[in-house]
Amino acid sequence: MTQLTDAQREFLANPFVGVVTDLRPDGSPHSTIVWVDVDDEGVSFNTAHGRAKPTYIARDGRVALTIVDPQDPYRWLSVSGTAKLVDEGADAQIDRLAKKYVGKDTYPFRQPGERRVTVRIVVEKIDGRGFDAPE
């Protein structure tokens, strides 16, 4: 597993959205916008069971996540690796992300019966520009 530098962790702590790409059953890429989280265990995002992302990831865990600084499009970070789905702590995570991204204490877009899931990325490669991302 590749480790993030302090500068990369600091970058990911900003409320910058990311684009995650997973793979559909036919092998074609599926890309969507996500809120990004970083903690002691690494990089993750949150979604809900029944959506395309966790369905595709359960079948094939290969993912890539790219985050671009909205004030400087030449400052970006991309991580790729294998994702794993984690139910435990997912509700608390989406509330933390709601605070980070929209200033709300609880996730305001929850649907009745929705089951949240954290998608943790085991980072195998890091690319980036604008700070000390390794080549």
N, C-alpha and C positions, 0 to 999 in steps of 0.2 A: 504494500500500500504506500502510495506517495503522500508525503506530508505537506500541508499548507504552511507557508511562511507567515510570520506575524503580519506583514504588510498585506498579504492575500486575505487573511482572516479579517483584518480591519476593513478591507474593501468589501467583503461579503457582509459585514455588519451593517452596511448602509442599506437604506430601503430602495435598492435597485432591483427591478424585476429581472428574472432570467428567462431564457428560452430553453426548455428541456426537450430533447429529442430521444424518443424510444423507437421501437420497431414494431410495425404491424405484423400480423401473421404471415403476410405475403413478402415480408422483408423490407417493405418500403418505409421510409422515415415518417414519423408522426411527431410534429413539433407543436408545443403549446407554451404559453406564458405561465410562469409560476412565481410565487413568493419564495425567496431563498432564506434558509436558516443555516447558521454555522454555530457549532458548539464544540465541546471537548472531543466528541466522537467524530466530528467532521462536517461535511456538507449534506444538507437534506432539504426536502421540500415536503409539502403536505397536499393531499388530495382526498378523495372519497372513494370507498369501495363501490364498484359498479360502473365507474367511469372508464374511459378508454385507457388512460395511463396505467392504473394498477393492473388492469386486465392484461395489457401487453407486457408489462414488466414481469408479471408472474410467469408468463410464458418464456420470455427472453429478457434477462436483466440488464442487457447492455444499454447504456444511456450516455448522453453527453448533455452538459448544462453550460450555457454561455450567458454571462452577465456583462452588460456594457454600461459604463458610466454615462448617464444621460447628459451630463455637462461636457463630456469629452469622449466622443465615440472612438477615439484611438486608445482609450484606456479600458481594457477589457480583460476578463478572465474566463477561461473555459476549462472545465474538468470533465474527464470521461472515465468510465469504469463500469462496475457492476452494481446495480441497485438491489436493495432488499426492502421488503415491505414489513413495517413494524407497527402493530396496532397500539401497543402500550405507549402511553404518553402523547398520542396523536391529538387528542382533544385539547390538552394543555398547550401543545405546540401551535395549533391553529389560532388559539387565543393570543399567544405571544406574537405571532406573525401579524394578527389583526392590529395589535398595538403598534408594531413596527411600521406597518404599511398604511394604515388608515386611521390610526390614533384612537381605536376603540378597544375597550378592555376585553370584550368578547367578540368572537367572529360573527359579524352581522348578517352573513349570507347563508347561514346554516339552513338546510332543508329538513323537513320532518322525516325522521327515520334515518337520516344520514349517518354513516359510520366513517369517521375520518381515519386516515392511515398516513403514517410518516414514511417517506421514501428516502432511505439513507443510501448514499453513494459511497461505495468503496473505491476511492480515487486511485486510478492506475496511471493517469497522465494528466498533467497540468500544462496548459498553454496560456499565454497572456501577453499583454503589452502595456507599458505605462508605469510599471513598477517591477519589483524584482522577481517576476515569474521565471522559473527555469525554462530553458530552451527544450 
